[in-house]
Amino acid sequence: MWNKQTSPFLILAPMEGVTDLVFRQIILKAGRPDIFFTEFTNVSSYASEKGRENALERLKIAPGENPIVAQIWGKNPEHFKETASALEGLGFDGLDINMGCPDKNVNKAGGGAAMIKTPELAVECIKSAKSATSLPVSVKTRLGFTFTDEYQTWLPTLLSQNLAALTVHLRTRKEMSKVPAHFELIPEIINLRDALAPETKLIINGDIKNRQMAEQLKLEYPGVDGFMIGRGVFENPYCFTDYQPTIEDLKNLFLYHLDLFDKESRLPFETLKHFFKVYFHGTPGSAELRNKLMAGKTTTELREILTQNYETMVK
Ligand SMILES: Cc1cc2nc3c(=O)[nH]c(=O)nc-3n(C[C@H](O)[C@H](O)[C@H](O)COP(=O)(O)O)c2cc1C
């Protein structure tokens, strides 16, 4: 799957609570990336009797999403094996291991960015996953846990694992998303990849807003193979395309979101409210419309509030 991509290819970043089955279908309608990633799923949850059902729910995919990569996290090599062995049968084209999540609970459990501090265990988890599947295995990580220069030892550790792809979010765990991404380090990261693992696709992530910006970065850094966009979809769900949506397009996309939410969401109604700004922003009445929508308690009420207020408030 990775070798079929033409560079620069674009990827929808995994985002917990955002890029679920419903939201990925919104992006599919607006204009798909070359590759989708799921939110992350915990391997120990999949491996337990209690957690399996929930894990499988998170790993559902819709027709038309392929190629799609399942992202998983954890710290138990046996559980990586068990989860990895199931993913091909669930329709995935690749498996990605999260070694960058800064969440305190995830890190306390030894997963996500905490893996940067336990490189031997990280390697063991990669090996376990690879041993259990014929799917290509990739890793998404950060520059380091505390200091940016940790990348000089951490990335070679990962690049020695013959990964299909490596995504580098250009910040440390400590930096969270509070400082600008370290684009200045891209040339050095390309050199490491070229020297240690020329077959591994290099994907850059952090502050990349849209297709146009990715294409510009490709001109500046031709050695990068792919670009991953996360929060850019909040500013423009059409960010993988060259199309500039009208306010009517965004309204229709919102209505589509409500329909999909009714049919397929596993999340509570309140979570829908995080998305209002995606569809209603940048026009004189959009903030007021969002405020009115906040009062809605069901998707039916949201549709009614929209019908009653849209024309006067947004146009
Ligand atoms: C709400 C939210 C949830 C996220 N969940 C995940 C996740 O499940 N797995 C992961 O690897 N990264 C996760 N991330 C990090 C993003 O994938 C990405 O690395 C980060 O947002 C930087 O890229 P951006 O500047 O394009 O947003 C999350 C980010 C956000 C904002």
The ligand as an SDF file (V2000), in Angstrom:
LIG
                    3D

 31 33  0  0  0  0  0  0  0  0999 V2000
   -8.1180   15.9710   19.3910 C   0  0  0  0  0  0  0  0  0  0  0  0
   -6.8280   15.2980   19.0130 C   0  0  0  0  0  0  0  0  0  0  0  0
   -6.7050   13.9210   19.1650 C   0  0  0  0  0  0  0  0  0  0  0  0
   -5.5100   13.2690   18.8040 C   0  0  0  0  0  0  0  0  0  0  0  0
   -5.4330   11.8870   18.8850 N   0  0  0  0  0  0  0  0  0  0  0  0
   -4.3440   11.2590   18.3840 C   0  0  0  0  0  0  0  0  0  0  0  0
   -4.2960    9.8270   18.2700 C   0  0  0  0  0  0  0  0  0  0  0  0
   -5.2480    9.1040   18.6080 O   0  0  0  0  0  0  0  0  0  0  0  0
   -3.1490    9.2660   17.7690 N   0  0  0  0  0  0  0  0  0  0  0  0
   -2.0750   10.0320   17.3700 C   0  0  0  0  0  0  0  0  0  0  0  0
   -1.0630    9.4910   16.9100 O   0  0  0  0  0  0  0  0  0  0  0  0
   -2.1080   11.3710   17.4510 N   0  0  0  0  0  0  0  0  0  0  0  0
   -3.2130   11.9940   17.9090 C   0  0  0  0  0  0  0  0  0  0  0  0
   -3.2520   13.3590   17.9000 N   0  0  0  0  0  0  0  0  0  0  0  0
   -2.1240   14.1340   17.3240 C   0  0  0  0  0  0  0  0  0  0  0  0
   -2.3500   14.3980   15.8350 C   0  0  0  0  0  0  0  0  0  0  0  0
   -2.3990   13.1810   15.1000 O   0  0  0  0  0  0  0  0  0  0  0  0
   -1.2200   15.2680   15.2580 C   0  0  0  0  0  0  0  0  0  0  0  0
    0.0010   14.6150   15.4670 O   0  0  0  0  0  0  0  0  0  0  0  0
   -1.1690   16.6490   15.9250 C   0  0  0  0  0  0  0  0  0  0  0  0
   -2.4620   17.2200   16.0130 O   0  0  0  0  0  0  0  0  0  0  0  0
   -0.2500   17.5960   15.1280 C   0  0  0  0  0  0  0  0  0  0  0  0
   -0.6750   17.7270   13.8020 O   0  0  0  0  0  0  0  0  0  0  0  0
   -1.5290   19.0080   13.2850 P   0  0  0  0  0  0  0  0  0  0  0  0
   -0.7350   20.2210   13.6170 O   0  0  0  0  0  0  0  0  0  0  0  0
   -1.7100   18.7660   11.8140 O   0  0  0  0  0  0  0  0  0  0  0  0
   -2.8270   18.9700   14.0460 O   0  0  0  0  0  0  0  0  0  0  0  0
   -4.4160   14.0330   18.2920 C   0  0  0  0  0  0  0  0  0  0  0  0
   -4.5550   15.4130   18.1640 C   0  0  0  0  0  0  0  0  0  0  0  0
   -5.7310   16.0500   18.4960 C   0  0  0  0  0  0  0  0  0  0  0  0
   -5.8480   17.5590   18.2950 C   0  0  0  0  0  0  0  0  0  0  0  0
  1  2  1  0
  2  3  1  0
  2 30  2  0
  3  4  2  0
  4  5  1  0
  4 28  1  0
  5  6  2  0
  6  7  1  0
  6 13  1  0
  7  8  2  0
  7  9  1  0
  9 10  1  0
 10 11  2  0
 10 12  1  0
 12 13  2  0
 13 14  1  0
 14 15  1  0
 14 28  1  0
 15 16  1  0
 16 17  1  0
 16 18  1  0
 18 19  1  0
 18 20  1  0
 20 21  1  0
 20 22  1  0
 22 23  1  0
 23 24  1  0
 24 25  2  0
 24 26  1  0
 24 27  1  0
 28 29  2  0
 29 30  1  0
 30 31  1  0
M  END
$$$$
